[in-house]
Amino acid sequence: MSVVLGYDKSPGAARALRIAVEVAAAFDERLVLVYGAAPPGPAGEEYRSHYEAIRQAGHTGLEHALAAADEAGVPATVEVIDKNPAQALIDAAARHGARVIVVGTWGESPMRGALLGSTPHKLLHLSTVPVLCVPTEE
């Protein structure tokens, strides 16, 4: 089994990273760090530069998370997946036999998340794996 973490260096991601590392360490499981890099709509050269920028941002953010897991002695792998964040996390959880998917929240209201389609909201409705939504620190 594993613990899958959606990580994007957002305000909610820092605390989610700490919690995911704690959960993975407690169960002696691998931490799978996932960044959903959904490519923008195809529009010639703009598409390629946007796509590469999104993937690079994902790799950069995940390097920080990988270092935190390493410091805690938790084995971890990194995946940048060319899908929207919710689907990327669901797919990674299925491939890695995840115990739980961990995501941070931005502290937005449930109504706002439902209307705008936040990643935690989508996961709570679509995932067959338990989802741990970690609020940002005050």
N, CA, C and O atoms as a GROMACS GRO file, in nm:
protein
  552
    1MET      N    1   0.084  -0.118   0.000
    1MET     CA    2   0.000   0.000   0.000
    1MET      C    3   0.088   0.125   0.000
    1MET      O    4   0.210   0.116   0.013
    2SER      N    5   0.025   0.239  -0.015
    2SER     CA    6   0.099   0.364  -0.020
    2SER      C    7   0.010   0.478   0.030
    2SER      O    8  -0.110   0.459   0.055
    3VAL      N    9   0.069   0.594   0.042
    3VAL     CA   10  -0.002   0.718   0.071
    3VAL      C   11   0.024   0.810  -0.047
    3VAL      O   12   0.139   0.836  -0.082
    4VAL      N   13  -0.084   0.860  -0.109
    4VAL     CA   14  -0.072   0.948  -0.225
    4VAL      C   15  -0.099   1.091  -0.179
    4VAL      O   16  -0.200   1.118  -0.114
    5LEU      N   17  -0.009   1.181  -0.214
    5LEU     CA   18  -0.024   1.322  -0.178
    5LEU      C   19  -0.031   1.407  -0.303
    5LEU      O   20   0.056   1.399  -0.390
    6GLY      N   21  -0.135   1.489  -0.312
    6GLY     CA   22  -0.143   1.590  -0.417
    6GLY      C   23  -0.067   1.712  -0.368
    6GLY      O   24  -0.106   1.773  -0.269
    7TYR      N   25   0.040   1.748  -0.438
    7TYR     CA   26   0.126   1.857  -0.391
    7TYR      C   27   0.150   1.959  -0.501
    7TYR      O   28   0.190   1.924  -0.612
    8ASP      N   29   0.126   2.087  -0.468
    8ASP     CA   30   0.144   2.192  -0.568
    8ASP      C   31   0.205   2.320  -0.513
    8ASP      O   32   0.202   2.424  -0.579
    9LYS      N   33   0.260   2.316  -0.394
    9LYS     CA   34   0.321   2.432  -0.328
    9LYS      C   35   0.220   2.542  -0.298
    9LYS      O   36   0.258   2.657  -0.278
   10SER      N   37   0.091   2.509  -0.295
   10SER     CA   38  -0.011   2.607  -0.258
   10SER      C   39  -0.008   2.625  -0.106
   10SER      O   40   0.056   2.547  -0.036
   11PRO      N   41  -0.076   2.727  -0.055
   11PRO     CA   42  -0.079   2.746   0.091
   11PRO      C   43  -0.127   2.622   0.167
   11PRO      O   44  -0.079   2.596   0.278
   12GLY      N   45  -0.219   2.547   0.111
   12GLY     CA   46  -0.268   2.428   0.179
   12GLY      C   47  -0.177   2.308   0.168
   12GLY      O   48  -0.192   2.212   0.244
   13ALA      N   49  -0.082   2.311   0.076
   13ALA     CA   50   0.001   2.194   0.050
   13ALA      C   51   0.107   2.171   0.158
   13ALA      O   52   0.144   2.056   0.182
   14ALA      N   53   0.156   2.274   0.223
   14ALA     CA   54   0.264   2.258   0.322
   14ALA      C   55   0.219   2.170   0.438
   14ALA      O   56   0.290   2.077   0.477
   15ARG      N   57   0.104   2.200   0.493
   15ARG     CA   58   0.055   2.120   0.606
   15ARG      C   59   0.016   1.980   0.558
   15ARG      O   60   0.039   1.882   0.629
   16ALA      N   61  -0.042   1.969   0.440
   16ALA     CA   62  -0.079   1.838   0.385
   16ALA      C   63   0.046   1.751   0.368
   16ALA      O   64   0.040   1.630   0.392
   17LEU      N   65   0.156   1.811   0.328
   17LEU     CA   66   0.282   1.738   0.315
   17LEU      C   67   0.325   1.681   0.450
   17LEU      O   68   0.360   1.563   0.459
   18ARG      N   69   0.322   1.764   0.553
   18ARG     CA   70   0.362   1.716   0.686
   18ARG      C   71   0.273   1.601   0.733
   18ARG      O   72   0.322   1.502   0.787
   19ILE      N   73   0.143   1.614   0.712
   19ILE     CA   74   0.050   1.509   0.754
   19ILE      C   75   0.072   1.382   0.672
   19ILE      O   76   0.072   1.272   0.728
   20ALA      N   77   0.090   1.394   0.542
   20ALA     CA   78   0.112   1.277   0.457
   20ALA      C   79   0.240   1.204   0.496
   20ALA      O   80   0.243   1.081   0.496
   21VAL      N   81   0.346   1.278   0.528
   21VAL     CA   82   0.471   1.216   0.573
   21VAL      C   83   0.447   1.141   0.704
   21VAL      O   84   0.496   1.029   0.721
   22GLU      N   85   0.372   1.201   0.796
   22GLU     CA   86   0.342   1.135   0.923
   22GLU      C   87   0.262   1.006   0.902
   22GLU      O   88   0.292   0.905   0.965
   23VAL      N   89   0.163   1.010   0.815
   23VAL     CA   90   0.080   0.892   0.788
   23VAL      C   91   0.164   0.782   0.723
   23VAL      O   92   0.156   0.666   0.763
   24ALA      N   93   0.244   0.818   0.624
   24ALA     CA   94   0.330   0.720   0.556
   24ALA      C   95   0.429   0.658   0.654
   24ALA      O   96   0.452   0.537   0.652
   25ALA      N   97   0.487   0.739   0.741
   25ALA     CA   98   0.582   0.687   0.840
   25ALA      C   99   0.512   0.596   0.940
   25ALA      O  100   0.565   0.491   0.976
   26ALA      N  101   0.393   0.635   0.985
   26ALA     CA  102   0.319   0.555   1.083
   26ALA      C  103   0.285   0.416   1.031
   26ALA      O  104   0.287   0.319   1.106
   27PHE      N  105   0.252   0.408   0.901
   27PHE     CA  106   0.216   0.279   0.842
   27PHE      C  107   0.332   0.214   0.768
   27PHE      O  108   0.315   0.109   0.706
   28ASP      N  109   0.451   0.277   0.773
   28ASP     CA  110   0.570   0.226   0.706
   28ASP      C  111   0.541   0.201   0.558
   28ASP      O  112   0.568   0.093   0.504
   29GLU      N  113   0.486   0.304   0.493
   29GLU     CA  114   0.449   0.293   0.353
   29GLU      C  115   0.517   0.399   0.268
   29GLU      O  116   0.562   0.502   0.318
   30ARG      N  117   0.522   0.372   0.141
   30ARG     CA  118   0.579   0.465   0.044
   30ARG      C  119   0.486   0.584   0.025
   30ARG      O  120   0.364   0.568   0.024
   31LEU      N  121   0.544   0.702   0.010
   31LEU     CA  122   0.469   0.824  -0.019
   31LEU      C  123   0.482   0.851  -0.169
   31LEU      O  124   0.592   0.860  -0.222
   32VAL      N  125   0.368   0.866  -0.236
   32VAL     CA  126   0.367   0.896  -0.379
   32VAL      C  127   0.325   1.041  -0.394
   32VAL      O  128   0.211   1.077  -0.364
   33LEU      N  129   0.417   1.125  -0.440
   33LEU     CA  130   0.394   1.268  -0.457
   33LEU      C  131   0.346   1.294  -0.599
   33LEU      O  132   0.415   1.264  -0.696
   34VAL      N  133   0.225   1.351  -0.610
   34VAL     CA  134   0.162   1.365  -0.742
   34VAL      C  135   0.131   1.511  -0.772
   34VAL      O  136   0.083   1.586  -0.687
   35TYR      N  137   0.160   1.549  -0.896
   35TYR     CA  138   0.125   1.681  -0.946
   35TYR      C  139   0.047   1.660  -1.075
   35TYR      O  140   0.098   1.602  -1.171
   36GLY      N  141  -0.078   1.707  -1.076
   36GLY     CA  142  -0.160   1.697  -1.198
   36GLY      C  143  -0.130   1.813  -1.290
   36GLY      O  144  -0.160   1.928  -1.258
   37ALA      N  145  -0.070   1.783  -1.404
   37ALA     CA  146  -0.028   1.887  -1.499
   37ALA      C  147  -0.116   1.880  -1.623
   37ALA      O  148  -0.069   1.850  -1.732
   38ALA      N  149  -0.243   1.910  -1.605
   38ALA     CA  150  -0.335   1.906  -1.720
   38ALA      C  151  -0.289   2.006  -1.824
   38ALA      O  152  -0.279   2.126  -1.794
   39PRO      N  153  -0.261   1.961  -1.945
   39PRO     CA  154  -0.217   2.055  -2.048
   39PRO      C  155  -0.330   2.147  -2.091
   39PRO      O  156  -0.446   2.106  -2.094
   40PRO      N  157  -0.296   2.272  -2.123
   40PRO     CA  158  -0.399   2.363  -2.171
   40PRO      C  159  -0.446   2.320  -2.310
   40PRO      O  160  -0.383   2.234  -2.372
   41GLY      N  161  -0.554   2.378  -2.358
   41GLY     CA  162  -0.606   2.345  -2.491
   41GLY      C  163  -0.500   2.368  -2.599
   41GLY      O  164  -0.422   2.462  -2.587
   42PRO      N  165  -0.496   2.285  -2.702
   42PRO     CA  166  -0.394   2.298  -2.806
   42PRO      C  167  -0.410   2.427  -2.886
   42PRO      O  168  -0.515   2.455  -2.944
   43ALA      N  169  -0.301   2.507  -2.887
   43ALA     CA  170  -0.303   2.634  -2.961
   43ALA      C  171  -0.165   2.665  -3.016
   43ALA      O  172  -0.110   2.772  -2.990
   44GLY      N  173  -0.109   2.573  -3.092
   44GLY     CA  174   0.020   2.597  -3.156
   44GLY      C  175   0.136   2.607  -3.059
   44GLY      O  176   0.144   2.530  -2.963
   45GLU      N  177   0.226   2.703  -3.082
   45GLU     CA  178   0.346   2.721  -3.000
   45GLU      C  179   0.312   2.758  -2.857
   45GLU      O  180   0.383   2.718  -2.764
   46GLU      N  181   0.205   2.832  -2.837
   46GLU     CA  182   0.164   2.868  -2.701
   46GLU      C  183   0.138   2.743  -2.620
   46GLU      O  184   0.172   2.736  -2.501
   47TYR      N  185   0.078   2.644  -2.684
   47TYR     CA  186   0.048   2.519  -2.614
   47TYR      C  187   0.175   2.457  -2.560
   47TYR      O  188   0.181   2.419  -2.442
   48ARG      N  189   0.277   2.445  -2.644
   48ARG     CA  190   0.402   2.380  -2.604
   48ARG      C  191   0.469   2.455  -2.489
   48ARG      O  192   0.515   2.392  -2.394
   49SER      N  193   0.475   2.588  -2.495
   49SER     CA  194   0.543   2.663  -2.389
   49SER      C  195   0.464   2.657  -2.259
   49SER      O  196   0.523   2.644  -2.152
   50HIS      N  197   0.331   2.665  -2.265
   50HIS     CA  198   0.250   2.654  -2.144
   50HIS      C  199   0.263   2.514  -2.084
   50HIS      O  200   0.278   2.499  -1.962
   51TYR      N  201   0.256   2.414  -2.168
   51TYR     CA  202   0.265   2.275  -2.124
   51TYR      C  203   0.398   2.250  -2.052
   51TYR      O  204   0.400   2.192  -1.944
   52GLU      N  205   0.507   2.293  -2.111
   52GLU     CA  206   0.639   2.273  -2.050
   52GLU      C  207   0.651   2.351  -1.919
   52GLU      O  208   0.711   2.302  -1.823
   53ALA      N  209   0.596   2.472  -1.913
   53ALA     CA  210   0.601   2.553  -1.791
   53ALA      C  211   0.523   2.485  -1.678
   53ALA      O  212   0.568   2.485  -1.564
   54ILE      N  213   0.408   2.429  -1.709
   54ILE     CA  214   0.328   2.360  -1.608
   54ILE      C  215   0.402   2.238  -1.555
   54ILE      O  216   0.407   2.215  -1.434
   55ARG      N  217   0.460   2.160  -1.645
   55ARG     CA  218   0.535   2.041  -1.602
   55ARG      C  219   0.656   2.079  -1.518
   55ARG      O  220   0.686   2.013  -1.418
   56GLN      N  221   0.727   2.184  -1.557
   56GLN     CA  222   0.845   2.227  -1.482
   56GLN      C  223   0.805   2.276  -1.342
   56GLN      O  224   0.875   2.248  -1.245
   57ALA      N  225   0.694   2.349  -1.333
   57ALA     CA  226   0.646   2.395  -1.203
   57ALA      C  227   0.614   2.276  -1.113
   57ALA      O  228   0.641   2.278  -0.993
   58GLY      N  229   0.557   2.173  -1.171
   58GLY     CA  230   0.527   2.052  -1.095
   58GLY      C  231   0.652   1.986  -1.043
   58GLY      O  232   0.659   1.949  -0.926
   59HIS      N  233   0.752   1.969  -1.129
   59HIS     CA  234   0.878   1.907  -1.087
   59HIS      C  235   0.946   1.989  -0.978
   59HIS      O  236   0.998   1.932  -0.882
   60THR      N  237   0.947   2.119  -0.992
   60THR     CA  238   1.011   2.206  -0.893
   60THR      C  239   0.943   2.193  -0.757
   60THR      O  240   1.010   2.179  -0.655
   61GLY      N  241   0.811   2.198  -0.757
   61GLY     CA  242   0.738   2.184  -0.632
   61GLY      C  243   0.757   2.048  -0.567
   61GLY      O  244   0.771   2.038  -0.445
   62LEU      N  245   0.759   1.945  -0.648
   62LEU     CA  246   0.774   1.810  -0.594
   62LEU      C  247   0.913   1.784  -0.538
   62LEU      O  248   0.928   1.700  -0.450
   63GLU      N  249   1.015   1.856  -0.587
   63GLU     CA  250   1.150   1.840  -0.533
   63GLU      C  251   1.152   1.878  -0.385
   63GLU      O  252   1.217   1.812  -0.304
   64HIS      N  253   1.080   1.986  -0.350
   64HIS     CA  254   1.070   2.028  -0.210
   64HIS      C  255   1.003   1.919  -0.126
   64HIS      O  256   1.050   1.886  -0.017
   65ALA      N  257   0.893   1.864  -0.176
   65ALA     CA  258   0.821   1.760  -0.104
   65ALA      C  259   0.906   1.633  -0.091
   65ALA      O  260   0.903   1.568   0.014
   66LEU      N  261   0.979   1.599  -0.193
   66LEU     CA  262   1.066   1.482  -0.191
   66LEU      C  263   1.174   1.498  -0.085
   66LEU      O  264   1.207   1.403  -0.014
   67ALA      N  265   1.230   1.617  -0.075
   67ALA     CA  266   1.332   1.644   0.027
   67ALA      C  267   1.275   1.630   0.168
   67ALA      O  268   1.342   1.577   0.256
   68ALA      N  269   1.151   1.677   0.189
   68ALA     CA  270   1.088   1.665   0.321
   68ALA      C  271   1.064   1.519   0.357
   68ALA      O  272   1.086   1.479   0.472
   69ALA      N  273   1.020   1.439   0.261
   69ALA     CA  274   0.998   1.296   0.286
   69ALA      C  275   1.131   1.228   0.317
   69ALA      O  276   1.138   1.146   0.408
   70ASP      N  277   1.235   1.261   0.241
   70ASP     CA  278   1.367   1.202   0.262
   70ASP      C  279   1.420   1.236   0.401
   70ASP      O  280   1.477   1.150   0.469
   71GLU      N  281   1.402   1.361   0.442
   71GLU     CA  282   1.447   1.405   0.574
   71GLU      C  283   1.377   1.326   0.685
   71GLU      O  284   1.436   1.300   0.790
   72ALA      N  285   1.252   1.287   0.663
   72ALA     CA  286   1.176   1.211   0.762
   72ALA      C  287   1.200   1.060   0.750
   72ALA      O  288   1.146   0.982   0.828
   73GLY      N  289   1.283   1.019   0.652
   73GLY     CA  290   1.312   0.878   0.634
   73GLY      C  291   1.200   0.800   0.568
   73GLY      O  292   1.193   0.677   0.581
   74VAL      N  293   1.112   0.870   0.496
   74VAL     CA  294   0.998   0.806   0.428
   74VAL      C  295   1.033   0.788   0.281
   74VAL      O  296   1.060   0.886   0.212
   75PRO      N  297   1.032   0.664   0.231
   75PRO     CA  298   1.059   0.645   0.089
   75PRO      C  299   0.949   0.711   0.006
   75PRO      O  300   0.831   0.701   0.039
   76ALA      N  301   0.989   0.777  -0.102
   76ALA     CA  302   0.891   0.851  -0.182
   76ALA      C  303   0.927   0.845  -0.330
   76ALA      O  304   1.043   0.830  -0.368
   77THR      N  305   0.823   0.855  -0.411
   77THR     CA  306   0.839   0.866  -0.555
   77THR      C  307   0.761   0.988  -0.602
   77THR      O  308   0.673   1.038  -0.532
   78VAL      N  309   0.796   1.035  -0.721
   78VAL     CA  310   0.736   1.155  -0.777
   78VAL      C  311   0.669   1.121  -0.909
   78VAL      O  312   0.724   1.047  -0.990
   79GLU      N  313   0.548   1.176  -0.930
   79GLU     CA  314   0.479   1.158  -1.057
   79GLU      C  315   0.418   1.291  -1.100
   79GLU      O  316   0.342   1.352  -1.026
   80VAL      N  317   0.452   1.336  -1.220
   80VAL     CA  318   0.385   1.449  -1.283
   80VAL      C  319   0.298   1.387  -1.392
   80VAL      O  320   0.348   1.330  -1.489
   81ILE      N  321   0.166   1.400  -1.374
   81ILE     CA  322   0.071   1.330  -1.460
   81ILE      C  323  -0.006   1.431  -1.545
   81ILE      O  324  -0.054   1.532  -1.493
   82ASP      N  325  -0.017   1.405  -1.673
   82ASP     CA  326  -0.081   1.496  -1.766
   82ASP      C  327  -0.234   1.486  -1.763
   82ASP      O  328  -0.299   1.458  -1.864
   83LYS      N  329  -0.289   1.508  -1.644
   83LYS     CA  330  -0.434   1.508  -1.624
   83LYS      C  331  -0.466   1.615  -1.523
   83LYS      O  332  -0.376   1.668  -1.458
   84ASN      N  333  -0.595   1.649  -1.508
   84ASN     CA  334  -0.631   1.745  -1.405
   84ASN      C  335  -0.596   1.684  -1.268
   84ASN      O  336  -0.591   1.562  -1.256
   85PRO      N  337  -0.573   1.768  -1.167
   85PRO     CA  338  -0.525   1.716  -1.038
   85PRO      C  339  -0.609   1.604  -0.978
   85PRO      O  340  -0.554   1.505  -0.932
   86ALA      N  341  -0.741   1.617  -0.977
   86ALA     CA  342  -0.824   1.514  -0.916
   86ALA      C  343  -0.807   1.380  -0.988
   86ALA      O  344  -0.789   1.277  -0.923
   87GLN      N  345  -0.814   1.380  -1.120
   87GLN     CA  346  -0.800   1.256  -1.194
   87GLN      C  347  -0.659   1.198  -1.182
   87GLN      O  348  -0.642   1.077  -1.176
   88ALA      N  349  -0.558   1.285  -1.178
   88ALA     CA  350  -0.420   1.239  -1.161
   88ALA      C  351  -0.405   1.166  -1.028
   88ALA      O  352  -0.340   1.062  -1.021
   89LEU      N  353  -0.464   1.220  -0.923
   89LEU     CA  354  -0.456   1.158  -0.790
   89LEU      C  355  -0.532   1.026  -0.785
   89LEU      O  356  -0.485   0.928  -0.727
   90ILE      N  357  -0.649   1.022  -0.845
   90ILE     CA  358  -0.728   0.899  -0.848
   90ILE      C  359  -0.652   0.790  -0.924
   90ILE      O  360  -0.648   0.676  -0.880
   91ASP      N  361  -0.594   0.825  -1.037
   91ASP     CA  362  -0.518   0.727  -1.116
   91ASP      C  363  -0.395   0.677  -1.040
   91ASP      O  364  -0.367   0.557  -1.039
   92ALA      N  365  -0.322   0.769  -0.976
   92ALA     CA  366  -0.203   0.730  -0.900
   92ALA      C  367  -0.243   0.640  -0.783
   92ALA      O  368  -0.174   0.542  -0.754
   93ALA      N  369  -0.352   0.673  -0.716
   93ALA     CA  370  -0.398   0.591  -0.604
   93ALA      C  371  -0.430   0.448  -0.650
   93ALA      O  372  -0.398   0.352  -0.580
   94ALA      N  373  -0.492   0.435  -0.765
   94ALA     CA  374  -0.524   0.302  -0.817
   94ALA      C  375  -0.398   0.224  -0.853
   94ALA      O  376  -0.386   0.106  -0.820
   95ARG      N  377  -0.303   0.290  -0.919
   95ARG     CA  378  -0.179   0.223  -0.960
   95ARG      C  379  -0.094   0.179  -0.841
   95ARG      O  380  -0.028   0.076  -0.847
   96HIS      N  381  -0.096   0.257  -0.734
   96HIS     CA  382  -0.008   0.231  -0.620
   96HIS      C  383  -0.079   0.167  -0.502
   96HIS      O  384  -0.020   0.154  -0.394
   97GLY      N  385  -0.203   0.127  -0.519
   97GLY     CA  386  -0.276   0.063  -0.410
   97GLY      C  387  -0.280   0.152  -0.287
   97GLY      O  388  -0.244   0.108  -0.178
   98ALA      N  389  -0.322   0.275  -0.304
   98ALA     CA  390  -0.316   0.373  -0.195
   98ALA      C  391  -0.411   0.340  -0.081
   98ALA      O  392  -0.524   0.297  -0.103
   99ARG      N  393  -0.364   0.362   0.038
   99ARG     CA  394  -0.445   0.355   0.161
   99ARG      C  395  -0.532   0.479   0.171
   99ARG      O  396  -0.647   0.472   0.214
  100VAL      N  397  -0.475   0.594   0.130
  100VAL     CA  398  -0.542   0.723   0.143
  100VAL      C  399  -0.482   0.822   0.043
  100VAL      O  400  -0.365   0.812   0.006
  101ILE      N  401  -0.564   0.918   0.001
  101ILE     CA  402  -0.517   1.032  -0.079
  101ILE      C  403  -0.521   1.153   0.014
  101ILE      O  404  -0.623   1.180   0.077
  102VAL      N  405  -0.411   1.225   0.022
  102VAL     CA  406  -0.402   1.343   0.108
  102VAL      C  407  -0.394   1.467   0.020
  102VAL      O  408  -0.313   1.473  -0.072
  103VAL      N  409  -0.477   1.568   0.050
  103VAL     CA  410  -0.473   1.695  -0.022
  103VAL      C  411  -0.493   1.809   0.077
  103VAL      O  412  -0.560   1.794   0.179
  104GLY      N  413  -0.434   1.922   0.045
  104GLY     CA  414  -0.454   2.041   0.125
  104GLY      C  415  -0.574   2.118   0.073
  104GLY      O  416  -0.615   2.104  -0.042
  105THR      N  417  -0.629   2.200   0.161
  105THR     CA  418  -0.738   2.288   0.120
  105THR      C  419  -0.692   2.432   0.139
  105THR      O  420  -0.600   2.459   0.215
  106TRP      N  421  -0.756   2.521   0.070
  106TRP     CA  422  -0.722   2.663   0.076
  106TRP      C  423  -0.809   2.736   0.176
  106TRP      O  424  -0.796   2.858   0.191
  107GLY      N  425  -0.898   2.666   0.244
  107GLY     CA  426  -0.986   2.731   0.338
  107GLY      C  427  -1.107   2.795   0.273
  107GLY      O  428  -1.175   2.878   0.334
  108GLU      N  429  -1.136   2.757   0.149
  108GLU     CA  430  -1.254   2.814   0.084
  108GLU      C  431  -1.378   2.744   0.136
  108GLU      O  432  -1.371   2.632   0.188
  109SER      N  433  -1.489   2.809   0.123
  109SER     CA  434  -1.614   2.754   0.174
  109SER      C  435  -1.655   2.631   0.094
  109SER      O  436  -1.616   2.619  -0.023
  110PRO      N  437  -1.732   2.540   0.154
  110PRO     CA  438  -1.779   2.423   0.079
  110PRO      C  439  -1.860   2.462  -0.045
  110PRO      O  440  -1.852   2.396  -0.148
  111MET      N  441  -1.938   2.570  -0.034
  111MET     CA  442  -2.019   2.614  -0.149
  111MET      C  443  -1.930   2.660  -0.263
  111MET      O  444  -1.954   2.625  -0.378
  112ARG      N  445  -1.827   2.737  -0.231
  112ARG     CA  446  -1.734   2.784  -0.335
  112ARG      C  447  -1.665   2.665  -0.402
  112ARG      O  448  -1.651   2.661  -0.524
  113GLY      N  449  -1.621   2.568  -0.320
  113GLY     CA  450  -1.557   2.449  -0.376
  113GLY      C  451  -1.650   2.371  -0.466
  113GLY      O  452  -1.609   2.320  -0.570
  114ALA      N  453  -1.778   2.361  -0.426
  114ALA     CA  454  -1.876   2.289  -0.507
  114ALA      C  455  -1.902   2.360  -0.639
  114ALA      O  456  -1.914   2.296  -0.743
  115LEU      N  457  -1.910   2.492  -0.634
  115LEU     CA  458  -1.939   2.569  -0.755
  115LEU      C  459  -1.820   2.574  -0.849
  115LEU      O  460  -1.836   2.561  -0.971
  116LEU      N  461  -1.701   2.592  -0.795
  116LEU     CA  462  -1.582   2.605  -0.879
  116LEU      C  463  -1.514   2.472  -0.908
  116LEU      O  464  -1.428   2.464  -0.995
  117GLY      N  465  -1.553   2.368  -0.835
  117GLY     CA  466  -1.496   2.237  -0.863
  117GLY      C  467  -1.355   2.220  -0.809
  117GLY      O  468  -1.265   2.181  -0.883
  118SER      N  469  -1.334   2.248  -0.680
  118SER     CA  470  -1.202   2.233  -0.621
  118SER      C  471  -1.158   2.086  -0.626
  118SER      O  472  -1.241   1.995  -0.631
  119THR      N  473  -1.028   2.065  -0.623
  119THR     CA  474  -0.974   1.928  -0.625
  119THR      C  475  -1.024   1.847  -0.506
  119THR      O  476  -1.070   1.735  -0.526
  120PRO      N  477  -1.017   1.900  -0.381
  120PRO     CA  478  -1.070   1.820  -0.269
  120PRO      C  479  -1.217   1.783  -0.288
  120PRO      O  480  -1.257   1.670  -0.260
  121HIS      N  481  -1.297   1.877  -0.335
  121HIS     CA  482  -1.440   1.850  -0.356
  121HIS      C  483  -1.459   1.739  -0.459
  121HIS      O  484  -1.540   1.648  -0.438
  122LYS      N  485  -1.386   1.745  -0.568
  122LYS     CA  486  -1.397   1.642  -0.672
  122LYS      C  487  -1.355   1.506  -0.616
  122LYS      O  488  -1.422   1.406  -0.642
  123LEU      N  489  -1.245   1.504  -0.540
  123LEU     CA  490  -1.197   1.377  -0.485
  123LEU      C  491  -1.299   1.315  -0.390
  123LEU      O  492  -1.321   1.194  -0.393
  124LEU      N  493  -1.361   1.397  -0.307
  124LEU     CA  494  -1.459   1.346  -0.212
  124LEU      C  495  -1.576   1.278  -0.283
  124LEU      O  496  -1.640   1.189  -0.227
  125HIS      N  497  -1.605   1.322  -0.404
  125HIS     CA  498  -1.718   1.265  -0.477
  125HIS      C  499  -1.679   1.155  -0.575
  125HIS      O  500  -1.762   1.071  -0.610
  126LEU      N  501  -1.555   1.153  -0.620
  126LEU     CA  502  -1.515   1.059  -0.725
  126LEU      C  503  -1.425   0.945  -0.679
  126LEU      O  504  -1.423   0.839  -0.741
  127SER      N  505  -1.351   0.966  -0.572
  127SER     CA  506  -1.251   0.866  -0.530
  127SER      C  507  -1.316   0.749  -0.458
  127SER      O  508  -1.408   0.766  -0.378
  128THR      N  509  -1.265   0.629  -0.487
  128THR     CA  510  -1.305   0.511  -0.412
  128THR      C  511  -1.210   0.486  -0.296
  128THR      O  512  -1.234   0.399  -0.212
  129VAL      N  513  -1.101   0.562  -0.292
  129VAL     CA  514  -1.002   0.555  -0.185
  129VAL      C  515  -1.034   0.667  -0.085
  129VAL      O  516  -1.074   0.776  -0.126
  130PRO      N  517  -1.019   0.642   0.045
  130PRO     CA  518  -1.044   0.749   0.142
  130PRO      C  519  -0.960   0.873   0.111
  130PRO      O  520  -0.846   0.863   0.066
  131VAL      N  521  -1.018   0.990   0.136
  131VAL     CA  522  -0.952   1.118   0.108
  131VAL      C  523  -0.938   1.194   0.239
  131VAL      O  524  -1.035   1.212   0.313
  132LEU      N  525  -0.817   1.240   0.267
  132LEU     CA  526  -0.790   1.321   0.385
  132LEU      C  527  -0.765   1.463   0.338
  132LEU      O  528  -0.664   1.492   0.274
  133CYS      N  529  -0.859   1.554   0.370
  133CYS     CA  530  -0.848   1.695   0.332
  133CYS      C  531  -0.790   1.771   0.451
  133CYS      O  532  -0.850   1.776   0.558
  134VAL      N  533  -0.672   1.829   0.431
  134VAL     CA  534  -0.600   1.897   0.539
  134VAL      C  535  -0.616   2.048   0.524
  134VAL      O  536  -0.575   2.105   0.423
  135PRO      N  537  -0.676   2.114   0.625
  135PRO     CA  538  -0.692   2.259   0.616
  135PRO      C  539  -0.558   2.330   0.634
  135PRO      O  540  -0.465   2.276   0.694
  136THR      N  541  -0.551   2.452   0.580
  136THR     CA  542  -0.428   2.532   0.598
  136THR      C  543  -0.416   2.571   0.743
  136THR      O  544  -0.515   2.571   0.818
  137GLU      N  545  -0.295   2.604   0.784
  137GLU     CA  546  -0.273   2.649   0.920
  137GLU      C  547  -0.314   2.794   0.931
  137GLU      O  548  -0.294   2.872   0.838
  138GLU      N  549  -0.371   2.830   1.044
  138GLU     CA  550  -0.412   2.968   1.066
  138GLU      C  551  -0.291   3.052   1.099
  138GLU      O  552  -0.304   3.173   1.121
   0.00000   0.00000   0.00000
